[in-house]
């Protein structure tokens, strides 16, 4: 199949979607739903319109770069004044809720899958623990939802995937049998600290340096025209790539860098133009990522469906996520419906795709089952969270307003 034919089909889809995107965003159907299922329809498991030759590493890189840009772009729009007031909530979600989610996923996996090893079940639970910043955008950007809830979800989704990276690497090394007991002990303690510390350090350094240069050049009119949207996207990629190269978590670097960068250029006259350009590029890359995933890998995962796969996928999006969130927020002055809202909006997406591609490359015995579970969980999440985001957020906002704004 000619590469020009493939490019023509993809370009046509991007064009058609982009000219009606604003209209679709006002409906319950999220962009990711459209991207994924059009990709599936066009791919080899659908009508066979496209035969994309994208290897595991190619899909992984595309998903990584997309996630890094989305994390930087979303975090740069965070309201730091609100975040300072509610920092206890995202801290609980990350330090208590995330480990509880992995533990709950592991326990359910042990009861559900006889064919997977203990390490493979631990991998599965960790791959599906992080939430997706891009899929949660409809809620995070909905100003009718209380700021404290939106900022908590934004920070949680921005940091939990980076925190899970070293855990995934440890389980992968154990599953592949590439480590001794001494090396394993060192990895358990050193790797998470290294990944988080280096990623955060790189993000802070580049955010401070980048914001100074942007403000210096922006006030002199040196950033204008078609170049306005480039600096933020380039800085996001720099945070990700430099963190990865230095042995840290690129996702932590991108999120921390974006969070600090947005705060440091707050009030600058070109801030909105800078961020809108990066957001547009992030939307385009998300479109391509979901489209390629649907055309290349999605159909394969759907073919290996069993009742255990569907059961785990449904539980992963409900009790495995919601109960840990409820538990970690015990003692927090927050209404039950707000806690339930936080628990439900934990969509799975790009991070889980990156992780499953990493696992596929290891050729584990249970690889097909792991791929099927992650694929189905992501697919159900895209549909369920996509369809519920707008109406649930509207209902929740009305409920909060009716109770005098108390969260």
Residue pairs with C-beta under 8 A, 6 or more apart in sequence:
1 50
1 51
6 50
6 51
6 52
9 42
9 49
9 50
10 50
10 288
10 291
13 38
13 42
13 291
14 284
14 287
14 288
17 24
17 31
17 34
17 35
17 287
21 31
21 283
24 31
24 34
25 31
25 138
26 390
27 390
28 386
28 387
28 388
28 389
28 390
28 391
29 386
29 387
30 135
30 138
30 382
30 385
30 386
30 387
30 389
31 283
31 286
31 287
31 290
32 134
32 135
32 286
32 290
32 349
32 382
32 386
33 382
33 383
33 386
33 387
35 286
35 287
35 289
35 290
35 291
35 294
36 290
36 291
36 293
36 294
36 298
36 379
36 382
37 294
38 291
38 294
39 290
39 291
39 292
39 293
39 294
39 295
39 296
39 298
40 46
40 294
40 295
40 298
40 299
40 302
41 47
41 49
41 294
42 49
42 50
42 291
42 294
42 295
43 49
43 50
43 51
43 52
43 294
43 295
43 296
43 298
43 299
44 50
44 51
44 295
44 299
45 298
45 299
45 300
45 302
45 303
46 295
46 299
50 295
52 292
52 295
52 296
54 62
54 292
54 296
56 357
56 360
56 361
57 357
57 361
59 292
59 293
59 296
59 297
59 353
59 357
60 354
60 357
60 358
60 361
62 285
62 288
62 289
62 292
63 289
63 293
63 350
63 353
63 354
63 357
64 240
64 250
64 354
65 237
65 240
65 285
66 134
66 282
66 285
66 286
66 288
66 289
66 350
67 133
67 134
67 161
67 251
67 254
67 350
67 351
67 354
68 236
68 237
68 239
68 240
68 250
68 251
68 254
69 233
69 236
69 237
69 254
69 278
69 281
69 282
69 285
70 133
70 134
70 282
70 285
70 286
70 350
71 133
71 158
71 236
71 251
71 254
71 255
71 258
72 232
72 235
72 236
72 239
72 240
72 254
72 255
72 257
72 258
72 261
72 278
73 232
73 236
73 258
73 275
73 278
73 279
73 282
74 133
74 134
74 137
74 140
74 154
74 158
74 258
75 154
75 155
75 158
75 254
75 255
75 256
75 257
75 258
75 259
75 262
76 232
76 258
76 259
76 261
76 262
76 275
76 278
77 262
77 275
78 151
78 154
78 155
78 259
78 262
78 263
79 147
79 151
80 259
80 262
80 263
80 266
82 147
82 148
82 151
83 90
83 151
83 155
85 148
86 148
86 151
86 152
88 332
89 148
89 152
89 329
89 332
89 334
89 342
90 151
90 152
90 155
90 156
90 159
92 328
92 329
92 332
93 152
93 156
93 160
93 325
93 328
93 329
93 342
94 155
94 156
94 159
94 160
94 163
96 324
96 327
96 328
97 156
97 324
97 325
97 327
97 328
97 329
98 129
98 160
98 163
98 164
98 324
100 323
100 324
100 327
100 328
101 125
101 129
101 320
101 321
101 324
101 325
102 122
102 125
102 126
102 129
102 167
103 125
103 324
104 125
104 319
104 320
104 323
104 324
105 124
105 125
105 126
105 128
105 129
105 316
105 320
106 121
106 122
106 125
108 312
108 315
108 316
108 319
108 320
109 116
109 121
109 124
109 125
109 312
110 118
110 121
112 308
112 311
112 312
113 121
113 124
113 308
113 312
113 366
113 369
115 366
115 369
116 124
116 366
116 369
116 370
117 175
117 365
117 366
119 171
119 174
119 175
120 175
120 364
120 365
120 366
120 369
120 370
122 171
123 168
123 171
123 172
123 175
123 359
123 364
123 370
124 312
124 370
124 373
124 374
126 164
126 167
126 168
126 171
126 355
127 164
127 168
127 352
127 355
127 356
127 359
127 370
127 374
128 316
128 320
128 348
128 352
128 373
128 374
128 377
129 160
129 164
130 157
130 160
130 161
130 163
130 164
130 348
130 351
130 352
131 153
131 156
131 157
131 160
131 161
131 345
131 346
131 347
131 348
131 351
132 157
132 347
132 348
132 349
132 350
132 351
132 352
132 381
133 140
133 154
133 157
133 158
134 282
134 286
134 349
134 350
135 347
135 348
135 349
135 381
135 382
135 385
135 386
136 153
136 154
136 157
136 345
136 346
136 347
136 385
136 389
138 386
138 389
138 390
138 393
139 145
139 150
139 153
139 345
139 389
139 393
140 150
140 153
140 154
140 157
141 150
142 150
142 389
142 390
142 393
142 397
144 393
144 394
144 397
145 341
145 393
145 396
145 397
146 338
146 397
146 400
146 405
146 407
148 407
149 338
149 341
149 342
149 407
152 342
153 342
153 345
155 259
158 255
158 258
158 259
159 252
159 255
160 351
161 251
161 351
161 354
162 195
162 196
162 199
162 249
162 250
162 251
162 252
162 253
162 255
163 192
163 196
163 249
163 252
164 351
164 355
165 195
165 249
165 251
166 187
166 191
166 192
166 194
166 195
166 196
166 249
167 192
168 355
168 358
168 359
169 187
169 191
170 184
170 187
170 188
170 191
172 358
172 359
172 362
173 179
173 183
173 184
173 187
174 184
175 362
175 364
176 362
176 364
179 187
194 247
194 248
195 247
195 248
195 249
195 252
196 248
196 249
196 252
197 248
198 243
198 246
198 247
198 248
198 249
198 253
199 243
199 248
199 249
199 250
199 251
199 252
199 253
199 256
200 248
200 252
200 253
200 256
201 248
202 239
202 242
202 243
202 246
202 248
202 253
202 257
203 239
203 243
203 252
203 253
203 254
203 255
203 256
203 257
203 258
203 259
203 260
204 256
204 257
204 260
206 235
206 238
206 239
206 242
206 253
206 257
207 235
207 239
207 256
207 257
207 258
207 259
207 260
207 261
207 264
208 260
208 264
210 231
210 235
210 238
210 257
210 261
211 260
211 261
211 264
211 265
212 264
214 223
214 231
214 265
214 268
214 270
214 274
215 264
215 265
215 268
217 223
218 268
218 269
218 270
219 269
223 231
223 270
223 274
228 270
228 273
228 274
228 277
229 273
229 274
229 276
229 277
229 278
229 280
229 281
230 277
231 274
232 261
232 274
232 275
232 277
232 278
233 277
233 278
233 281
233 282
235 257
235 261
236 254
236 257
236 258
236 278
239 250
239 253
239 254
239 256
239 257
239 258
240 250
240 251
240 253
240 254
241 250
242 253
243 249
243 250
243 252
243 253
243 254
244 250
244 253
251 351
262 271
262 275
265 271
265 274
286 350
289 350
289 353
293 353
297 357
297 371
297 375
298 375
298 379
300 371
300 375
301 371
301 372
301 374
301 375
301 376
302 372
302 375
302 376
302 379
303 372
304 368
304 369
304 371
304 372
305 372
305 376
306 372
309 369
309 372
309 373
309 376
310 376
312 373
312 377
313 373
313 376
313 377
313 380
314 380
316 348
316 373
316 377
317 346
317 348
317 377
317 380
317 381
317 384
321 343
321 344
321 346
322 340
322 343
322 344
323 343
325 339
325 342
325 343
325 346
326 339
326 340
326 343
329 339
329 342
332 339
334 407
335 403
335 406
335 407
337 396
337 399
338 396
338 400
338 407
341 392
341 396
344 385
344 388
344 392
345 385
345 389
345 392
347 381
347 382
347 385
348 374
348 377
348 378
348 381
349 378
349 381
349 382
352 374
352 377
352 378
353 374
353 378
355 374
356 370
356 371
356 374
356 375
359 367
359 370
359 371
360 367
360 371
364 370
400 406
400 407
